[in-house]
């Protein structure tokens, strides 16, 4: 029994969604063969570690609305002024560590709740994936930049920015080439062999379920809770197997972009990742993406010799210059992504930008300050107010913004993380 459990828990299916027939997975194959009559909505979360240069990135809170002075750190975004908003005073009250920005950024969890040493909860992207993932080959795609300093790059624990319904980390793809092959490389295993492999997996799964049900009799409460968590993992595997069966006869889309080189790093990596994210949405391979961006390699690619952590503790001089150059590079990259989103046409003649809810930001403001998180909202997918410098009441829960965006794209959950309600001030 132990060997079976180990095999199942090591399966990639553990990251699948924990819902089964109620999600209608059997309809995937027919749904995938036709383009939706109305372009679907998508969600994209772009997270950066180590925050921003506070006094040159944020607009003044004394200039709310449209007529604000564009700060130096956002100057590359000037041509998109009407297409994004900066939001002030969003905070995650439970985030206490200055260098764990992406760990709780999309979850709003209290890691010490109930006396735990560490816990997390579901991230906003995975909430969206429960809805949008019914219609695409991949419920969501997680990207985690190939940064050798990722463990100390202001991101904290986790395999990406995504966390599942049990608060477990969801693994991410670490390079543009990994993403390219995930999206477009065909599986060369003959269909009949793939089907046989699926049947073999299913027979093992059935046997494990029978054994696990036998174990339920006479268990203590704590063991029963552990077994229930185990059943959650089994349900995840069932979901993945059903998805594999439905999708295996459908060829992957033809790649709209050439395969990336093996090793773009830093700024080049982000550029290629952005291109592939566009391609993933173009082909409707997924409608939910997160990208935990590299920092150390970005600095190196800019010719900056200051270490990422040292840069974040900036003071006048070399460190501050490095921090500001980092801000400019990231703003230039984001401006390029917005160019592509606006230039990519949907089947009905609208742009991809019109149907995307895009977030750029961090749970860290600057140095070790975790309140008033840097937040940029863009895209027309969630119906948020664009072109504004928006100042929320002090210590507004960051999760209120995520709840507002989720409602805006049609995922009407009651709450998320420590949210207290939606933010009408974000909506048009």
C-alpha positions as CSV (number, residue, x, y, z in Angstrom):
1,X,0.0,0.0,0.0
2,X,2.8,2.4,0.8
3,X,4.4,2.0,-2.6
4,X,1.1,2.8,-4.3
5,X,0.6,5.8,-2.2
6,X,4.1,7.0,-3.0
7,X,3.6,6.5,-6.7
8,X,0.3,8.4,-6.7
9,X,1.6,11.3,-4.7
10,X,4.6,11.6,-7.0
11,X,2.3,11.8,-10.0
12,X,2.0,15.1,-11.9
13,X,-1.8,14.6,-11.6
14,X,-1.5,15.8,-8.0
15,X,-1.6,19.3,-9.3
16,X,-4.9,18.9,-11.2
17,X,-8.1,20.4,-10.0
18,X,-9.9,18.5,-7.2
19,X,-13.4,18.5,-8.9
20,X,-14.8,15.8,-11.0
21,X,-18.1,15.3,-12.9
22,X,-19.7,18.5,-11.6
23,X,-17.1,20.3,-13.8
24,X,-18.3,18.5,-16.9
25,X,-14.8,17.4,-18.0
26,X,-16.3,14.9,-20.5
27,X,-17.4,17.9,-22.6
28,X,-13.8,19.1,-23.1
29,X,-13.2,17.4,-26.4
30,X,-16.3,18.8,-28.1
31,X,-15.8,22.2,-26.6
32,X,-12.2,22.4,-27.7
33,X,-13.0,21.7,-31.3
34,X,-14.9,25.0,-31.8
35,X,-13.8,28.6,-31.1
36,X,-16.1,30.3,-28.6
37,X,-18.6,32.7,-30.3
38,X,-17.6,35.4,-27.9
39,X,-13.9,35.7,-27.0
40,X,-13.3,34.2,-23.5
41,X,-12.0,36.2,-20.6
42,X,-8.5,35.5,-19.2
43,X,-6.5,36.3,-16.1
44,X,-2.8,37.0,-16.0
45,X,-0.8,37.7,-12.8
46,X,2.8,39.0,-13.2
47,X,4.7,39.0,-9.9
48,X,8.1,40.6,-9.2
49,X,10.3,40.1,-6.1
50,X,11.9,42.8,-4.0
51,X,9.2,45.4,-4.7
52,X,10.1,48.7,-6.4
53,X,12.0,52.0,-5.8
54,X,9.3,53.7,-3.7
55,X,9.8,57.4,-4.4
56,X,10.3,57.0,-8.2
57,X,7.8,54.3,-9.0
58,X,4.6,55.4,-7.3
59,X,2.6,58.4,-8.5
60,X,1.7,60.9,-5.8
61,X,-1.4,60.0,-3.7
62,X,-2.1,63.8,-3.8
63,X,-2.9,63.4,-7.6
64,X,-5.7,60.9,-7.7
65,X,-7.6,60.3,-10.9
66,X,-6.4,60.7,-14.5
67,X,-4.3,63.9,-14.3
68,X,-1.3,62.6,-12.4
69,X,2.3,63.0,-13.1
70,X,3.8,59.8,-14.5
71,X,6.7,58.8,-12.2
72,X,10.1,58.1,-13.7
73,X,9.9,54.4,-12.9
74,X,6.7,54.1,-15.0
75,X,7.7,56.4,-17.9
76,X,8.0,53.6,-20.5
77,X,4.3,53.0,-19.9
78,X,3.3,56.5,-20.8
79,X,2.0,55.5,-24.2
80,X,-0.4,53.1,-22.4
81,X,-1.5,55.7,-19.8
82,X,-5.2,55.2,-20.7
83,X,-4.9,51.4,-20.5
84,X,-3.7,50.8,-16.9
85,X,-4.3,52.0,-13.4
86,X,-2.0,52.2,-10.4
87,X,-3.7,51.2,-7.1
88,X,-2.5,52.5,-3.7
89,X,-3.0,51.2,-0.2
90,X,-3.7,47.6,-0.9
91,X,-2.1,45.5,1.9
92,X,-1.9,41.9,3.0
93,X,-2.1,42.1,6.8
94,X,-0.8,38.7,7.4
95,X,2.4,39.1,5.3
96,X,5.2,39.6,7.8
97,X,8.3,38.7,5.8
98,X,9.8,41.2,3.4
99,X,11.2,38.6,1.1
100,X,8.2,36.3,0.6
101,X,6.3,38.5,-1.7
102,X,4.8,35.9,-4.1
103,X,4.1,33.2,-1.4
104,X,1.0,34.9,-0.1
105,X,0.5,37.6,-2.7
106,X,-2.4,35.8,-4.4
107,X,-3.7,34.0,-1.3
108,X,-3.9,36.4,1.6
109,X,-3.4,33.5,4.0
110,X,-2.2,33.7,7.6
111,X,0.7,31.3,7.6
112,X,0.5,30.8,11.4
113,X,-3.3,30.3,11.7
114,X,-4.2,27.6,14.2
115,X,-0.7,27.5,15.6
116,X,0.8,26.2,12.3
117,X,4.4,26.9,11.5
118,X,3.5,27.3,7.8
119,X,0.2,27.1,6.0
120,X,-1.2,28.6,2.8
121,X,-4.5,28.7,1.0
122,X,-5.7,28.7,-2.6
123,X,-4.4,31.5,-4.8
124,X,-6.6,33.8,-6.9
125,X,-5.4,32.3,-10.2
126,X,-6.4,28.8,-9.1
127,X,-9.9,30.0,-8.1
128,X,-10.3,31.3,-11.6
129,X,-8.9,28.0,-13.0
130,X,-11.8,26.1,-11.4
131,X,-14.1,28.0,-13.7
132,X,-12.1,28.6,-16.8
133,X,-10.2,25.3,-16.8
134,X,-13.4,23.5,-17.9
135,X,-12.8,24.7,-21.4
136,X,-9.1,24.5,-22.1
137,X,-6.4,21.8,-22.4
138,X,-4.6,23.4,-19.4
139,X,-6.7,24.7,-16.5
140,X,-3.9,27.1,-15.7
141,X,-0.2,27.6,-16.6
142,X,2.3,28.6,-13.9
143,X,5.7,30.1,-14.9
144,X,8.6,30.5,-12.6
145,X,11.7,32.3,-14.0
146,X,14.9,30.4,-14.3
147,X,16.8,32.4,-11.7
148,X,19.6,30.7,-9.7
149,X,18.8,33.1,-6.9
150,X,15.0,32.3,-7.0
151,X,15.1,31.0,-3.4
152,X,16.3,34.5,-2.3
153,X,14.8,36.6,-5.0
154,X,12.1,38.2,-2.9
155,X,9.6,35.4,-3.7
156,X,9.8,33.1,-0.8
157,X,8.6,29.4,-0.5
158,X,6.7,27.8,-3.3
159,X,7.2,26.3,-6.8
160,X,5.4,29.2,-8.5
161,X,2.9,31.8,-7.4
162,X,0.1,29.3,-7.5
163,X,-1.3,27.4,-4.5
164,X,-4.0,24.7,-4.8
165,X,-7.2,24.3,-2.8
166,X,-5.3,22.5,0.0
167,X,-2.7,25.3,0.2
168,X,-0.1,23.1,-1.5
169,X,2.4,24.6,-4.0
170,X,1.7,24.1,-7.7
171,X,4.8,23.5,-9.7
172,X,5.7,26.0,-12.5
173,X,7.6,25.8,-15.8
174,X,11.1,27.3,-15.4
175,X,12.0,28.3,-18.9
176,X,10.5,29.5,-22.2
177,X,11.5,26.2,-23.9
178,X,9.6,24.3,-21.2
179,X,6.5,26.4,-21.9
180,X,6.9,26.0,-25.7
181,X,7.0,22.2,-25.5
182,X,4.1,22.2,-23.1
183,X,2.0,24.2,-25.5
184,X,3.0,22.9,-28.9
185,X,5.2,19.8,-29.0
186,X,3.3,16.7,-30.0
187,X,3.3,13.6,-27.9
188,X,4.9,11.0,-30.3
189,X,3.5,8.0,-28.3
190,X,1.0,6.2,-30.6
191,X,-2.6,6.8,-29.5
192,X,-3.3,3.1,-28.7
193,X,-0.2,3.0,-26.4
194,X,-1.3,6.2,-24.6
195,X,-4.7,4.7,-24.1
196,X,-3.2,1.5,-22.7
197,X,-1.1,3.6,-20.3
198,X,-4.2,5.4,-19.1
199,X,-6.0,2.2,-18.5
200,X,-3.1,0.8,-16.5
201,X,-3.1,4.0,-14.4
202,X,-6.8,3.7,-13.9
203,X,-6.5,0.1,-12.7
204,X,-3.9,1.1,-10.1
205,X,-6.1,4.0,-9.0
206,X,-9.1,1.7,-8.5
207,X,-7.1,-0.7,-6.4
208,X,-5.7,2.1,-4.2
209,X,-9.2,3.5,-3.7
210,X,-10.4,0.1,-2.5
211,X,-7.5,-0.2,-0.1
212,X,-8.1,3.3,1.2
213,X,-11.8,2.7,1.8
214,X,-10.9,-0.4,3.8
215,X,-8.6,1.7,6.0
216,X,-11.5,4.0,7.0
217,X,-13.0,1.5,9.4
218,X,-11.9,2.2,13.0
219,X,-9.5,5.0,12.4
220,X,-8.8,7.7,14.9
221,X,-9.9,11.2,14.1
222,X,-6.5,12.5,13.1
223,X,-5.9,9.5,10.9
224,X,-9.3,10.0,9.4
225,X,-8.4,13.6,8.5
226,X,-5.2,12.4,6.9
227,X,-7.1,9.9,4.9
228,X,-9.5,12.5,3.7
229,X,-6.6,14.6,2.4
230,X,-5.4,11.5,0.7
231,X,-8.7,11.0,-1.0
232,X,-8.5,14.6,-2.2
233,X,-5.2,13.7,-3.9
234,X,-6.9,10.6,-5.5
235,X,-9.7,12.8,-6.8
236,X,-7.1,15.1,-8.4
237,X,-5.6,12.1,-10.2
238,X,-9.0,11.0,-11.5
239,X,-9.6,14.5,-12.9
240,X,-6.2,14.4,-14.7
241,X,-6.9,11.0,-16.2
242,X,-10.3,12.1,-17.5
243,X,-8.7,15.2,-19.0
244,X,-6.0,13.0,-20.6
245,X,-8.6,10.7,-22.2
246,X,-10.6,13.6,-23.6
247,X,-7.7,15.5,-25.0
248,X,-5.4,12.8,-26.3
249,X,-7.3,12.6,-29.7
250,X,-7.1,16.3,-30.2
251,X,-3.9,17.5,-31.8
252,X,-2.1,20.4,-30.2
253,X,-2.3,23.7,-32.0
254,X,0.2,24.8,-34.6
255,X,2.7,27.1,-33.0
256,X,2.1,30.7,-34.0
257,X,5.7,31.6,-32.9
258,X,9.1,29.8,-33.5
259,X,10.6,27.7,-30.8
260,X,12.7,29.9,-28.4
261,X,16.4,29.3,-28.0
262,X,17.5,27.0,-25.2
263,X,18.7,29.6,-22.8
264,X,17.4,33.2,-22.8
265,X,17.9,34.7,-19.4
266,X,17.0,37.9,-17.6
267,X,15.3,40.4,-19.8
268,X,15.4,38.1,-22.8
269,X,13.6,35.4,-20.9
270,X,10.8,37.7,-19.8
271,X,10.4,38.9,-23.4
272,X,10.0,35.4,-24.8
273,X,7.8,34.3,-21.9
274,X,5.5,37.2,-22.7
275,X,5.4,36.2,-26.3
276,X,4.5,32.6,-25.4
277,X,1.9,33.8,-22.9
278,X,0.2,35.6,-25.8
279,X,0.5,32.4,-27.9
280,X,-1.1,30.4,-25.1
281,X,-4.1,32.7,-25.0
282,X,-4.3,33.0,-28.8
283,X,-4.6,29.2,-29.1
284,X,-7.0,29.1,-26.1
285,X,-4.6,26.5,-24.5
286,X,-5.3,28.1,-21.2
287,X,-7.1,31.2,-19.8
288,X,-5.2,31.6,-16.5
289,X,-1.5,32.3,-16.3
290,X,0.9,33.4,-13.5
291,X,4.5,34.3,-13.9
292,X,6.9,34.6,-11.0
293,X,9.6,36.7,-12.6
294,X,13.4,36.4,-12.3
295,X,15.3,39.3,-10.6
296,X,19.0,38.3,-10.3
297,X,19.3,37.3,-14.0
298,X,17.4,40.4,-15.0
299,X,20.0,42.6,-13.3
300,X,22.8,40.7,-14.9
301,X,21.3,41.0,-18.3
302,X,21.1,44.8,-17.8
303,X,24.8,44.9,-16.9
304,X,24.1,45.5,-13.2
305,X,26.6,44.0,-10.8
306,X,24.7,44.7,-7.6
307,X,23.2,41.6,-6.0
308,X,19.4,41.5,-6.1
309,X,19.0,41.4,-2.3
310,X,21.5,44.3,-1.9
311,X,19.7,46.3,-4.5
312,X,16.4,46.0,-2.6
313,X,18.1,47.6,0.4
314,X,18.9,50.7,-1.6
315,X,20.4,54.0,-0.5
316,X,21.7,56.8,-2.7
317,X,24.4,55.5,-5.0
318,X,25.0,52.2,-6.9
319,X,22.2,50.3,-5.2
320,X,19.5,52.9,-5.8
321,X,20.7,53.3,-9.4
322,X,20.3,49.5,-9.8
323,X,16.8,49.5,-8.3
324,X,15.7,52.3,-10.6
325,X,17.2,50.6,-13.7
326,X,15.3,47.5,-12.7
327,X,12.1,49.4,-12.5
328,X,12.6,50.9,-15.9
329,X,13.4,47.6,-17.5
330,X,10.3,46.0,-16.0
331,X,8.1,48.9,-17.2
332,X,9.6,48.6,-20.7
333,X,8.8,44.9,-20.7
334,X,5.3,45.4,-19.5
335,X,4.7,48.2,-22.1
336,X,5.8,45.7,-24.8
337,X,3.4,43.1,-23.5
338,X,0.5,45.6,-23.6
339,X,1.5,46.4,-27.2
340,X,1.2,42.8,-28.1
341,X,-2.1,42.3,-26.2
342,X,-3.6,45.3,-28.1
343,X,-2.2,44.2,-31.4
344,X,-3.4,40.6,-31.2
345,X,-6.8,40.3,-32.8
346,X,-9.7,38.0,-31.7
347,X,-12.0,36.2,-34.1
348,X,-14.6,39.0,-33.7
349,X,-12.2,41.8,-34.5
350,X,-11.6,42.9,-30.9
351,X,-8.2,42.7,-29.3
352,X,-6.8,40.2,-26.8
353,X,-6.3,43.2,-24.5
354,X,-10.1,43.7,-24.4
355,X,-10.6,40.3,-22.8
356,X,-7.7,40.0,-20.4
357,X,-7.6,41.0,-16.7
358,X,-3.9,41.6,-16.1
359,X,-2.1,42.4,-12.8
360,X,1.5,43.4,-12.3
361,X,2.9,43.8,-8.8
362,X,4.3,42.4,-5.6
363,X,3.4,41.8,-2.0
364,X,6.5,43.8,-1.1
365,X,6.5,47.6,-1.4
366,X,10.2,48.3,-0.8
367,X,13.0,47.1,1.5
368,X,11.1,45.1,4.1
369,X,7.8,47.1,3.9
370,X,4.8,44.9,3.1
371,X,2.0,47.4,3.3
372,X,0.7,49.4,0.4
373,X,1.7,46.8,-2.2
374,X,2.7,48.1,-5.7
375,X,-0.2,47.2,-8.0
376,X,-0.9,47.8,-11.6
377,X,-4.2,46.7,-13.2
378,X,-4.7,46.5,-16.9
379,X,-6.8,44.9,-19.6
380,X,-10.5,45.1,-20.4
381,X,-11.5,41.7,-19.2
382,X,-12.6,42.5,-15.6
383,X,-14.3,45.9,-16.3
384,X,-11.9,47.8,-14.0
385,X,-11.3,51.5,-14.2
386,X,-8.3,52.2,-16.4
387,X,-6.2,55.3,-16.8
388,X,-6.4,56.3,-13.2
389,X,-4.2,56.8,-10.2
390,X,-6.5,55.1,-7.6
391,X,-6.1,55.7,-3.9
392,X,-8.0,53.2,-1.7
393,X,-8.5,53.6,2.1
394,X,-5.4,52.8,4.1
395,X,-4.9,49.1,4.7
396,X,-7.5,47.9,2.2
397,X,-7.2,44.1,2.0
398,X,-5.3,43.2,-1.2
399,X,-7.7,40.2,-1.5
400,X,-10.5,42.7,-2.0
401,X,-8.8,43.6,-5.3
402,X,-8.5,39.9,-6.2
403,X,-12.2,39.3,-5.3
404,X,-13.2,42.3,-7.5
405,X,-11.2,41.0,-10.4
406,X,-12.7,37.5,-10.0
407,X,-16.2,38.9,-10.0
408,X,-15.3,41.0,-13.0
409,X,-14.3,38.0,-15.1
410,X,-17.4,36.1,-14.0
411,X,-16.1,34.0,-11.1
412,X,-18.5,35.0,-8.4
413,X,-17.0,33.5,-5.3
414,X,-18.3,34.9,-2.0
415,X,-14.8,35.8,-0.6
416,X,-11.1,35.2,-1.2
417,X,-8.4,35.0,1.5
418,X,-9.0,37.8,4.0
419,X,-11.3,39.8,1.7
420,X,-14.0,41.9,3.2
421,X,-15.8,42.7,0.0
422,X,-15.3,44.0,-3.6
423,X,-13.9,47.4,-4.3
424,X,-16.5,49.5,-6.2
425,X,-13.8,52.2,-6.7
426,X,-12.0,49.8,-9.0
427,X,-14.9,49.3,-11.4
428,X,-16.1,51.4,-14.3
